[in-house]
Amino acid sequence: MTFNIIRFLTILIILYTIISQISLAQDTEAIVDGFFSRGGHTNNWAVLVCTSRFWFNYRHIANTLSIYRTVKRLGIPDSNIILMLADDVACNPRNAFPATVFNNAGRYLDLYGDNVEVDYRGYEVTVENFIRVLTGRVAPDTPRSKRLLSDDRSNILVYMTGHGGNEFLKFQDAEEISSFDLADAFEQMWEKRRYHEVLFMIDTCQANTMYSQIYSPNILATGSSELGENSYSHHMDTDIGVAVIDRFTYYNLEFLEKVDMQSKATLKDLFNSYNPNFIHSTPGVRSDLFSRPLDKVLVTDFFGSVQNIELTGQQYNISNSDIVNETIISDESNFKVNYDFAYFF
C-alpha cells in the first residue's frame, strides 16, 4: 500500500514538472516574440519608385525623394531601401540650381543633398526590373544594393508615383505595368514568404484602380484618386519653372513630418488626415486584405524601422579582463589595425 502511494506521488511530481516546463517554455516564447517583433515583424524595407522621365515631371522625382528622406529619418537604412528614379533632374541642364532637388518653392531643404543612394536609375527603371526586385527573380550577379532581401518577418513600404490611368501606371512613356501585373507580383512575394505585411501607396491619376486586383493577404493599400479622377500638383517654383510636388504626397508629408521614431501615431490617423478638398481628388484606402485594425498599426510599422529596446534597472560592469585586444593583419596593404571589443554575451 505504501509503495503504491509513493509511486502515485512520484508520477504526480513528474507530471507537474512536465507541465511547468511546458508553461515556462510557452511564456518564454511569448516574451521573446513580443520583444523581437512589433506588429509581428522584425525588419523594415522600402521600395520607392518614380516611373517618369523628362524635366516637366520634376515633381515625381521630388515626390519619391521626399518619401526616401522620410523613411531614412525614421530609421530605415539605405541598405533596406530600393530607390528607383527614372530621371536625374538634379543634373538636368534646365535646373537653375544644379545638383539639387526641392519639394517646396521656398527651397528650404535639398532632397538630393550628398547622401542619396539611387539603386536603379534612368533606363534601368523598367517594369521587368521592378517586378524582379519584388519577386527576387534577379540575375545571380545582381549586387546586394539592388536586391530586396526581405523575409516572412519583413514589413515593406512600396511607394510609386508617375503618370497612370485606369488600372495601369506608365514607365517612362515606353511601357506600362497593369494592376494585374502588380497583383501577381505581390502573390509571388506571399508564396515565397518575402513579406509579413505590405503598405502599397501610389500617387498618380486614377491611382485607386491600381490596387483593385490585389488578392494576397496582409496588404494594405492607399492611393491618391478614384477611377475617372486626376491627381494634381500642389504648387510650382517659378525659378525652377515646373511644379515641385504633388498634392497627395505633399499632405502625406505634412503628417509624416510630425512623426518621430517614438511616435504612437497610427495609419488610421494618417488616413483620417486626408482631405479631398485639399488634395483635389478622392484618396482611397483598401484594408479588406489586412489582418490588423488600422488604429493598432503604427505609422512607423512601415515608414520607420524596428526599434526594440529593453530598459533595465540592473547595472552591468565590464572589467578590464573582459576586454580583448585583437590584431588584424591585412595582406594587401601590409599594415596592422588594432580593435578593442568586449564580450557582452
N, C-alpha and C positions, 0 to 999 in steps of 0.2 A: 504493500500500500504506500509506504513511504517512498519507495523507488518510483512509483508512478507519479506521485506528486512532484518529486524533484524533476522527473522527465518532462512533466507538463509545464512546470515553471521555466525550465531551460528553453523549451520551444517558444513560450511566450516572450522571453528575453530576446531570443534570436529574431522573432517576428517584429518586435518593437524596434530592434536595432536596424533591421532592413527598411522598415517604414520610415524611420527617422532619417536614414541616409538618403532615401529617395526624395523625401520632402526637402532636405537640405540642398540636394542637387538641383531640384526644381527652383528653389528660392535663389540659389546662386546663379543659375542660368538666367533667371528673370532680371536679377540685378545687373549682370554683365551685359545683357541685351539692352537694358534701359540705359546703361552708361555709354555704351559704344554706338547707340543709334538714337537719333531723334527723328520721330516720324518713320522709323523703320529703316532709315538709310544711314550709310557710314561715309559717303563721299558725294561730292557735287561736281557736275560737269556743265559746260555751256557750249552750245553750237550756235554761233551768231553769223547770219548770212545776209549780205547785201547783194542783190542779184542784178543791179543796174549799172550800166556804163554811162559815160558821157558827162560833161560838165553840168548840164542842166539838171542832172539827177544828184547834185551835191548833197541834197537833204537826206538821201537814202544812205550815203556814206556816213553822214553825221548821226543819223538815227542809230546805226549799228555801233559806231564808236562810242556813242553815249551809253548804250547798254553795256558795252565792253568795259567802259570806265566804272560803271556802277557795280558790276559783279566783281571786279577786281577790288574796288573799295570795300566791298562787303566780305572779302576773304577768299574768293576763288582764285587760285594762282594761274598764271599763264599756262602752266603745264596741263591744266584741266580745262582750257578754253580752246576751242577751234574757231578761229576768226577767218571768215571768207569775205573778201572785198573784191568786187568785180572791176573796180577802177581805183586809181590813185589820184584823187583830186588834189591832194596836198602838193603834188609835183606837177600839176597841170599848168601850162604856161599862162592860162587865163587867171590863175589865182593871184590876186593882188597882194596876198600875204603868204608867200611861198613857204612850203613845209609846215603848214598849219591847216587845221580843220576846226571850225567853230559851229556851235549849235544855237548861238544867240547873237543877235545883231550888235549887242554890246561888246562881243568878243572877250568875255571875261575869262574863259577857260579854253585853252588849246587842247582839243581832244586827241590830237595826234602826238604832240609832245615828243619826248625822247625815250618812251618806254612802251611802244606798241609792237606786239609780235603778230604779224599777219601770216597766217599759215597757208592760205590759198589766196592768190591774187591774180587779177587780170583774167586771162583766158583759162586759168585753172579752175575758175568758179563755173562749173557746169552741173547740169542735172545728174550726170553719171557720177561725178566726184562727190556731190552732196549725198547721194544715196549710198555710195560706197563708204563714206565716213560713218553714216548712221548704222549701217548693217555690218561694218567691219570687214567687208569684202575688198580689201585694198591689196595692192601688189606687195610681194614679200619685201621689196627694197624700199617701201614707203617709210620715211623717218617717223620716229615716235611723235614728233610735234604735229604730224598730220593724221594721227590716229585717235579715234575716240576709244580709249581703253577703259570703258565702263564695265560694270558687272551688275549682278542682280541686287546689289545694295546701293546703286547709284541713282540719285535724283538728277535729272537732266533738264536744263532750260534750252529749248530750241526757239530761237528768235529769227524771224525772216522779214525782210522788207524789200519792196520793189514795185513793179507795175504788174497788176493782175486783173483778173476778171472772174466770171462765173466758173469756179472750180479749177482755176489754173493760175500759175504765177510764172511770169516770163523771166528767163535767164538771159540777160544781155541782148534782148531783142532778137535772139537767134533760135531759142528753143523754149519749151515750157515744161513745167512739172505740173501734173494734174493732182487733184485731190485723191484719186485712186492710187497714183504712184506713191504719194505720201503715206496713205493708209497702209499700203502693202509694206512699205519700208518699216513703219512702226511695228507691224505684225512680225516681221522678221526679227526685229530687235527683241520683242517679247519672247518669241520662240527660242532665241539664242541666249536668253537671260542677260540682256545687255542693259536693262534698266529696272529700277524699282518703281519710280514714278516719273512722269514726264509733264512738264508745263510747256505747251506749244503756244507761242504768241506770234501773231502776224499782223503787219501794218501794210495794207495795200487796198486797192479798190475791191469791193465785194469780198473782203477778207474772210468773213464768217463761212463762206461756201467752201473754203479750203479744208476745214476740219469736218465737213458733213459726212465724209465716207469713213472716218476713223472708227475702228471696231475693236481695237486692242484694249485690254484693261489698264487701269491706273494711269490714264492720260487725261489731263485737264487742258482745255483749250480756250483761248480768247483771241478775238480779232477786232479790227477797227471799224468794220462796216458790214451791213447786211447786203443780201442779194439786191442788185439794182442801185446800190449807193456807191458813190465815190468816197475816197479818203483824201483829205485836204492837207495842204501845208499850213503851218502855223503863222510864220512871218518870213520876210526876206531881209537880207542885208543889202542895202543899196550900193555899198562899196564892193561887195563880192559880186553882186548883180543877180543872185538867184536866191530861192528860198533855202533856208538853212536847217529846217527841221519840220517833221510832220506833226499834226495835231495830236494824234493818238499817242505817239511816242513822247511828245512833249508833256502831256498830262500824266503819263505813267512816271516820267522822270520827276515831275513836280512832287508826286507822292513819295517816290523812292529816295529822293534827296533828304527826306526827314527820317529815313530808316538807317539805323546803325546795326552793328553785329549783335548787340544785345536786345534789339527791338522785339517787342511782342506783337507787332502789327501782323495781321493775318491777310491772306489772299481775299477774304471776304471784305475786309476794309479797303483793299486796293480796288476791287471790282465795284464796290459801292461808291467809290470816288469818281467813277466815270460819269460825266455829264454830257449827254448828247448835244445840248445847247452850246457847249464849249468846243466839243470835238467836231461838231457839224456833220456827224454821221451817227449811226446806232451801233455802239460796241456790243459784242456778243460774248457769252460765256457758255461753254458746254462742259457739264460736270457729271453727266449720267454714267460715264465710264470710270469715274474717280471714286475711290472707296472711302475717303475720309471727308467729314463735313468741312466746308471751307472755313468756318470760324475756328477750326482747330489746326489749320495749316498755316504756319508762319511764312511770311514773305521770304525770310532767309532760308527756308527749306529749299528754295530754288534759286534765289538771287544771291545767296550767301554760301558759306561753307560750314561744315560741321565743326563746332567749337565747343566740344565737351571738356569741361574742367571739373575736377573733383577737389573741393575745398576740405581741408582737414586742419584740426587744431593741433595735431601732433607735429613735433619738430623733428627733422631728420638731420643728424650730424654726420658729416663726412670727414673722416680723419685723414691724415696725410698718407697713411698706409693704403688707403683706397685709391689713391692717385697713381696711375700707371703712366710712365713715360715711354712712348713708343716712337721709334725712329723709322721713318720710311725713306728708302733709298730709291731714287729714280735712275734707271739705267740710261734713259735717253738724255737727260740733262746733266747727269753725273754730279748731283748735289744732294744734300740731306735736308729734310724738313722734319722738325720735331713737333709732335702733337701731344698735349696733355688731355686725358679724358678720365672720367670717373665711372666706375661700375655702379649703376643705380639699381640694377635688378639682380 
